[in-house]
Each structure stands twice: as C-alpha cells, then as structure tokens.
Amino acid sequence: MGARMSCHIAHEHAVAAVVCLGYPLVGINGAVRDEVLLGMKTPLLLCQGTRDRMSPRARMENTVAKMSAPTTLHWVETGDHGLLATKARLKATESSQENIDHVTLGVIEKFLRSTLEI
C-alpha cells in the first residue's frame, strides 16, 4: 500500500504507528498534499529520498514542523522516491544499496520498538 493511502487509513482506523517509504507530498500537478499529514494523530515515520521530486526536502521539513503527531523524518542521501541512491553516491561512500536499505531498516526497527514499546 502506498504511503499516502496508509495515512488516510490511519485517520479512519485505530493503528499504533505508520511507516511511510517515500510519501508523495507534491502531486503531479504541483499541489502540496499535506492535509492528511497535518491531521495525523498516529506516530509516524517518514523515510524520504533527498532527490525525490515528489517530496522536496524543504517542503517536507516545513510540513513536519507543523504536524501535531509524533513524527520521525529519516533522509536517504541522494535517494529517489523509491529510496534508491545514485551510483555516484554509492561509489563515493564505498557503500551499496543493500547497506543503505539496512540502515533504513534499522531506523524503522528503532521507531517501531520505541513506539510500540517492544
């Protein structure tokens, strides 16, 4: 399920937490789709790529600053909407997409453990 739809469902049903991998803040027409985020009450983890055109960093950080829900924002450097880093970034950091994914999974695990107290 998509990140945006998960947030809509959290408005209608009791869920303990929401993890979004690439929330599409800006629509194809350029409209900012922040209303569901601003109305969130459920703890939220947003994992975003720094080169995701659907979620420009400044706009996402501005939106998160206005949110009332407990929100964690994790950035994947040079990640796109699917959190895939550029080959140049991988080479420069002597890393792999698998390593970047592993870091992101660690962030998700930490968020869920602290939010769900497990």
N, C-alpha and C positions, 0 to 999 in steps of 0.2 A: 504494500500500500504506500502511496505517496505521502511525503511529509506534511503537505498542506491538508490532505484529507484526514490524516491521523489527528491533527489538531482540531479539525471540525468534529470528529468523533469524540474527542476528549471533552468538548463542550456539551455533548448530549448524553454521555455515559460516564459513569464513575470509573476512572482509571487512576492508577497510582503514579504513573510517570509517562512521559512521551519522549522518545528519542527520534530526532529528525536528521536524516542524512541528506543534506542539500535542500533546505527549504527554499521554494521559489518565491522570493519576496517581490520581485518585479515581473509582471506579466509580459507577454509578447507585445502588447500594445503600449507598454511603458508604465502602466498603472501600478502603483505600490499596493500590494495586497497584505497589509499589516493588521487589518481589523481582527482577524481570528487570533493572531499573536497577542495583540493588546488586550483581548478579552480572556486570555488564558488564566486559569487559576491553578492548573496542574503543573507540578515541577516539570521542567523542560530542558532537554539538552539539544542544542543546535550544533551540528558538525557541518561546517561550511568550507568550501574551497576559496582561496583568495583570488582566483581568477574566474569565479563563477559569475557570468554576466547576469544571471537571474537573481543574484544576491550581492550587489556591490557592498564591499566591506563597510564603508562609512554609513550607508543606509541601514545595514543590518545592525551595526553597533548603536546607531541612533534609535532604532526600534526597540532593541533590547533594553536600552536605558529607560524607555518609557513604560516597559512592561511591569505589571504587578506580580506576576507569577515568578517563583524562584526559577531563574534561568541561568544555565551554563552555556557559554559560547566557546566552541573549540574550532580553531582555524587550521586547515591543512594548507601549508605554504605551497603556492603555485597549483593547488588543486582546482579542478574544474567542477561542474555541477555534480559529477559522479565521484568527486574527491580524488581523481587521478592527477598525479603530479606530472610536471613536464619532464621529458628525458634530460633536459639540461639541469634541472634541479636535482634529479636523481644522481646524475654524474657528478655534479658539484659537491654534493653531500656524501658521495660514495654510499648511497643508500639504494633501496629498492622499493617498489610499490608495496610489496609484501611487508616490509619494515614499517612503512608509513601506515598501512592498514592495521598493523599490530599495535602501533601507538594509539590509533583512533579507537581500536577495540578496548585498549586499557582505559582510555578516558570513559568509554561507555560503561565498562565494568565498574569503575570507581563511582561514577554517577549513580548507577543503579544500586550498588551496595549501600551508598550513603543515603539515597532517597528512600529505598525500601527497607533500610536497616537490616541487611542480611550479611 
